Structure formats: C-alpha cells, structure tokens
Amino acid sequence: MKKTKPALFNQIRRRYHEKLFKNVLGSRGKSKGLNIADSSSKSSLKIAKLMVERIGLPLCKNPPVGQTAGTLFGQFTTEFVQKAFSFLQHLRPGNWIYSTTGGTGIAGFVQYQHLLDLKKVLDENPDIRATLGGDYFVTPDVIIARIPVSDKEINKNKTLLDANKEDVSKLTPLRLSNQSENIVSILHAIISCKWTMRSDRAQNIRTEALNLIRNRKGHTPHIVAVTLEPLPTRLASIAMGTGDIDCTYHGALYELIDAVTEGGLEDQEEVLRTLINGRRLRDISDL
C-alpha cells in the first residue's frame, strides 16, 4: 500500500524542526542537559529530553551559545511563517514583507512614522531624552508588514476608485497613491522569538508590546511570542493573562504535551492544560 504523504503544513512544521535540530538544539558541553532546559531544574531537564525524543531528529553536535541560538531561532521561525503564509494567499491576500532585521525599527512603518520626528527631537535635545527615555523605539525580533496596494489592484474586479474624478478613500494607508514620497508599509505583526523563557525575557516582551500599543497611530499590529521553552510554569510567565500580547506559540506544543504527560509531572500538566484551554498557548502551526 502506498504511504500517504503528510499534509503540507505537517511537512513545513517538520522542516522547521529539522532546521532547529541541525543548527541549534543540542547538549551543552559536559552537561547532559539540552540547551533548551534549565540545568538546575529536574522537571525542565526531564520534559526537554522527552519532548526531543518525541520529535525524533538528530541533535546539533556543536550547538551555538548565547545570542546566536536566539538569532537562529528567529531566522528559522521567520522562514517557517513565510513559507506557511505563502500558501494562504486565498485567505490573506497581499504583498508581504518578512524581516528579522529591524532597520529603523517600528518607526519605518505607517503606524509609527511619527516616532522618527520624535527621535530627531530627542537626538538634538539630550535633556529631553533623559526626561522621556527611549522606550518608544522598539526593534522587534521578527516583522511582518503589508505593502500598500495600487489603484489597479484595488480595481481588479470592479472599478471601486477613480483618482481623477472623486475624492474618496484619500487617507487610508492601504492605498499606494495616498503616499506621496517613499513607500511606507503597514506593520501587520511582530513576533518576539525567545529560545527559552525566563522572567526577565517575559517582562521584556510585555514592555515591548505595551509600547507598540501605546505609541501607535492606527491599528495595533498582531503581537505574539514564539518559544521552545519546555517548562510549563516558565511558559506561564508570558502566556498567562491578557491585555498585552495576542498569544504565545510553542515550537513543538504537541510533543510538549506528550512529554509532560509521559513524565508524570502533574503540577506542570495542570499549568499546561490551563494555558491551552484558556487560549493563551498554541502550536507554531497555528501561527
């Protein structure tokens, strides 16, 4: 009997795991623990080991340390999202930008353009900068933005706009002709990628999210976090609660669920169940 080929999203998810295992995920030096686990936590070490066994791929023989692991995690997550999103044009049409380089940060997008003027004032007046601080200038790990559309594209199926005869839809940033100079894209989403989760990292994500919400002119972009943290109580530090980020996504949630169950860690299982049932934690494939 011919073996059924996995659905496309399953394949893309598997390829994501293959990249992580080949380039990032592995054991640390003489330590038997994996580099996603907290070496001081038996529960973290146990869950990480079981989760990795569930995925069942060869580990990286010389895993990167420090910020390199996080940078690669962000890069592979961006590639995953871009690949998956490319097959959803019938649901999410448009020309999209995917970037792991902040450039000018959020100030390079429609909702935050005004921050460039603020930056200029603060750069010229150190005393004002000292008073107001510099928390306005967020540079996310991953950016997804939509390029404004031409009237030709808008009128593709029917004439909706006529630039020569009517003063209609002159202010929407989605319409390319409303931008007089350089094309400025619309920030659709930001993804904060954390290889593992600690309380300080969770707080940084929340602070970044609140700055995005408070300083915008226009709609708020989607704000999400992606992590491979194995310990549910650590995941709760960012996933629990509402009001700042849309949702937290785990790089291998189904394997994590199996690992926590198999490990017999009832307290961790309860936390994980609460996060999932409360719609605060989802799998990377849901992103």
C-alpha positions as CSV (number, residue, x, y, z in Angstrom):
1,M,0.0,0.0,0.0
2,K,1.3,3.4,-1.0
3,K,2.2,5.6,2.0
4,T,0.1,8.7,2.3
5,K,2.2,11.9,2.1
6,P,1.8,14.2,5.1
7,A,-0.3,17.4,4.6
8,L,1.7,20.4,3.5
9,F,1.6,22.2,6.9
10,N,2.9,19.0,8.6
11,Q,5.8,19.0,6.1
12,I,6.6,22.6,6.8
13,R,6.5,22.1,10.5
14,R,8.8,19.1,10.2
15,R,11.2,21.1,8.1
16,Y,11.2,23.8,10.8
17,H,12.1,21.2,13.4
18,E,14.9,19.8,11.2
19,K,16.5,23.2,10.9
20,L,16.3,23.7,14.7
21,F,17.8,20.3,15.5
22,K,20.5,20.6,12.9
23,N,21.7,24.1,13.7
24,V,20.6,25.0,17.3
25,L,19.2,22.3,19.6
26,G,21.8,20.1,21.3
27,S,23.6,19.3,24.6
28,R,25.7,21.8,26.5
29,G,29.4,20.7,26.9
30,K,29.8,18.2,29.7
31,S,26.2,18.7,30.8
32,K,23.8,16.0,29.9
33,G,21.0,18.6,29.7
34,L,19.7,20.1,26.4
35,N,20.2,23.8,25.7
36,I,16.5,24.4,26.0
37,A,16.4,23.1,29.5
38,D,17.2,24.8,32.8
39,S,20.1,22.7,34.1
40,S,19.1,23.4,37.7
41,S,15.6,22.1,37.3
42,K,15.0,18.3,37.1
43,S,11.5,18.9,35.7
44,S,12.9,21.1,32.9
45,L,15.6,18.6,32.0
46,K,13.1,15.7,32.0
47,I,10.5,17.4,29.9
48,A,13.0,18.7,27.4
49,K,14.5,15.2,27.0
50,L,11.1,13.6,26.4
51,M,10.0,16.3,24.1
52,V,13.1,16.0,21.9
53,E,12.6,12.2,21.8
54,R,9.1,12.7,20.6
55,I,10.3,14.8,17.7
56,G,12.9,12.2,16.9
57,L,15.6,14.0,15.0
58,P,19.4,14.1,15.3
59,L,20.7,16.8,17.6
60,C,23.1,19.5,16.7
61,K,26.6,18.3,17.6
62,N,28.0,21.7,18.4
63,P,25.1,23.9,19.4
64,P,25.6,27.7,19.4
65,V,25.7,29.6,22.7
66,G,24.5,33.0,23.8
67,Q,22.6,35.2,21.4
68,T,23.5,33.1,18.4
69,A,20.9,30.5,19.3
70,G,18.2,33.1,19.7
71,T,19.2,34.7,16.4
72,L,19.0,31.4,14.5
73,F,15.7,30.6,16.2
74,G,14.3,33.9,15.0
75,Q,15.6,33.3,11.5
76,F,14.1,29.8,11.2
77,T,10.8,30.9,12.7
78,T,10.6,33.7,10.1
79,E,11.3,31.2,7.3
80,F,8.6,28.9,8.7
81,V,6.0,31.7,8.8
82,Q,6.9,33.0,5.4
83,K,6.6,29.5,3.8
84,A,3.3,28.7,5.5
85,F,1.9,32.2,4.8
86,S,2.7,31.8,1.1
87,F,0.1,29.0,0.8
88,L,-2.6,31.2,2.4
89,Q,-2.9,33.9,-0.2
90,H,-6.6,32.9,-0.8
91,L,-7.2,33.7,2.9
92,R,-4.7,36.5,3.4
93,P,-4.1,38.2,0.1
94,G,-1.5,40.9,-0.3
95,N,2.2,41.5,-0.8
96,W,4.0,40.8,2.4
97,I,7.4,41.7,3.9
98,Y,9.1,39.3,6.3
99,S,12.2,40.5,8.2
100,T,14.5,39.6,11.1
101,T,16.4,42.9,10.7
102,G,14.7,45.8,12.4
103,G,16.3,48.6,10.3
104,T,14.7,51.7,11.6
105,G,12.5,49.5,13.9
106,I,8.8,50.2,14.1
107,A,9.3,53.8,13.0
108,G,9.7,52.5,9.5
109,F,6.1,51.6,9.3
110,V,2.9,53.6,8.8
111,Q,1.5,53.3,12.4
112,Y,4.8,54.5,13.9
113,Q,6.2,57.0,11.4
114,H,5.7,59.9,13.8
115,L,8.4,58.4,16.0
116,L,11.1,59.4,13.5
117,D,10.2,63.0,14.2
118,L,10.3,62.3,18.0
119,K,13.7,60.6,17.6
120,K,15.1,63.7,15.8
121,V,13.9,65.9,18.6
122,L,15.4,63.6,21.3
123,D,18.7,63.3,19.4
124,E,19.0,67.1,19.3
125,N,18.0,67.6,22.9
126,P,19.7,65.2,25.4
127,D,17.9,66.8,28.3
128,I,14.5,65.9,26.9
129,R,15.7,62.4,26.1
130,A,16.8,62.0,29.7
131,T,13.3,63.0,30.8
132,L,11.2,61.0,28.3
133,G,13.6,58.0,27.9
134,G,13.9,56.0,24.7
135,D,11.4,53.2,25.2
136,Y,9.4,54.4,22.1
137,F,11.9,52.9,19.6
138,V,11.1,49.2,19.6
139,T,13.1,46.9,17.3
140,P,11.2,43.5,17.2
141,D,12.8,40.2,16.5
142,V,10.6,39.5,13.5
143,I,8.5,41.8,11.5
144,I,5.7,41.1,9.1
145,A,4.3,44.0,7.1
146,R,2.0,44.6,4.2
147,I,2.9,46.7,1.2
148,P,0.2,49.2,0.2
149,V,-1.7,48.4,-3.0
150,S,-2.1,50.3,-6.2
151,D,-5.5,51.5,-7.6
152,K,-5.1,49.0,-10.4
153,E,-5.1,46.1,-7.8
154,I,-7.9,47.7,-5.9
155,N,-10.0,47.9,-9.1
156,K,-9.0,44.4,-10.3
157,N,-12.6,43.0,-10.2
158,K,-14.6,46.2,-10.3
159,T,-13.9,49.9,-10.5
160,L,-14.0,50.9,-6.9
161,L,-11.9,54.1,-7.0
162,D,-11.3,56.8,-9.7
163,A,-8.4,59.0,-8.7
164,N,-9.2,61.6,-11.4
165,K,-12.9,62.2,-10.6
166,E,-13.6,61.6,-7.0
167,D,-12.3,62.5,-3.6
168,V,-12.8,59.1,-2.0
169,S,-10.5,57.0,0.2
170,K,-7.8,59.6,0.2
171,L,-6.4,58.9,3.7
172,T,-6.2,55.2,4.0
173,P,-2.6,54.0,4.2
174,L,-3.5,50.8,2.3
175,R,-3.9,52.8,-0.9
176,L,-0.5,53.3,-2.5
177,S,-1.5,56.6,-4.3
178,N,-2.0,58.2,-0.9
179,Q,1.7,58.1,-0.2
180,S,3.5,61.0,-1.9
181,E,7.1,60.0,-1.3
182,N,8.7,56.7,-0.2
183,I,6.5,53.7,0.1
184,V,5.8,53.0,3.8
185,S,4.4,49.6,4.6
186,I,1.8,48.7,7.2
187,L,3.0,46.8,10.2
188,H,0.9,43.6,10.3
189,A,2.6,41.7,13.1
190,I,5.6,41.4,15.3
191,I,7.0,38.2,16.6
192,S,9.1,38.1,19.7
193,C,11.3,34.9,19.5
194,K,12.7,33.5,22.7
195,W,14.7,30.3,22.5
196,T,13.8,29.7,26.2
197,M,11.7,31.7,28.6
198,R,12.8,33.4,31.8
199,S,11.0,36.0,33.9
200,D,13.2,38.9,32.6
201,R,12.6,37.8,29.0
202,A,8.8,37.6,29.6
203,Q,8.9,41.1,31.1
204,N,10.8,42.5,28.1
205,I,8.1,41.1,25.7
206,R,5.3,42.6,27.7
207,T,7.1,46.0,27.9
208,E,7.7,45.9,24.1
209,A,4.1,45.0,23.5
210,L,2.7,47.8,25.7
211,N,5.0,50.3,23.8
212,L,3.6,49.1,20.5
213,I,0.0,49.5,21.8
214,R,0.5,53.0,23.3
215,N,2.6,54.6,20.6
216,R,0.7,53.7,17.5
217,K,-1.4,55.9,15.2
218,G,-3.7,53.4,13.5
219,H,-4.5,49.8,14.2
220,T,-2.4,47.7,16.5
221,P,-0.3,45.0,14.8
222,H,-0.6,41.5,16.0
223,I,1.9,40.9,18.9
224,V,2.9,37.3,19.6
225,A,5.7,35.4,21.2
226,V,7.3,32.2,20.0
227,T,9.4,29.9,22.2
228,L,10.8,26.4,22.6
229,E,10.7,26.6,26.4
230,P,9.9,23.1,27.8
231,L,8.7,24.0,31.3
232,P,5.0,25.0,31.5
233,T,5.5,27.1,34.6
234,R,8.0,29.2,32.7
235,L,5.7,29.4,29.7
236,A,3.1,30.8,32.1
237,S,5.3,33.8,32.8
238,I,4.4,35.1,29.3
239,A,1.3,33.2,28.3
240,M,-0.8,33.7,31.4
241,G,-3.1,36.7,31.4
242,T,-4.5,39.1,28.8
243,G,-4.0,42.7,27.5
244,D,-0.5,42.8,26.1
245,I,0.3,40.0,23.6
246,D,-2.2,38.2,21.4
247,C,-0.9,34.7,22.2
248,T,2.2,32.6,22.9
249,Y,3.1,30.0,20.3
250,H,5.3,26.9,21.1
251,G,7.6,25.4,18.6
252,A,6.5,21.9,19.4
253,L,3.4,22.0,21.6
254,Y,2.0,18.6,20.7
255,E,5.3,17.0,21.6
256,L,5.5,19.0,24.8
257,I,2.0,17.8,25.8
258,D,3.0,14.2,25.3
259,A,6.3,14.8,27.2
260,V,4.6,16.4,30.2
261,T,2.0,13.6,30.4
262,E,4.6,10.8,30.0
263,G,6.8,12.4,32.6
264,G,4.0,12.2,35.2
265,L,4.5,15.8,36.3
266,E,1.0,16.6,37.4
267,D,1.7,20.2,38.5
268,Q,3.2,21.0,35.2
269,E,0.5,19.2,33.3
270,E,-2.2,21.3,35.1
271,V,-0.4,24.5,34.2
272,L,-0.1,23.4,30.6
273,R,-3.7,22.4,30.4
274,T,-4.8,25.8,31.8
275,L,-2.8,27.7,29.3
276,I,-4.1,25.7,26.3
277,N,-7.7,25.6,27.5
278,G,-7.5,29.3,28.2
279,R,-6.5,30.0,24.6
280,R,-3.2,31.6,25.7
281,L,-0.8,28.9,24.3
282,R,-0.9,27.4,20.8
283,D,1.3,25.4,18.5
284,I,3.6,27.1,15.9
285,S,1.4,25.6,13.2
286,D,-1.5,27.7,14.5
287,L,0.5,30.9,13.9
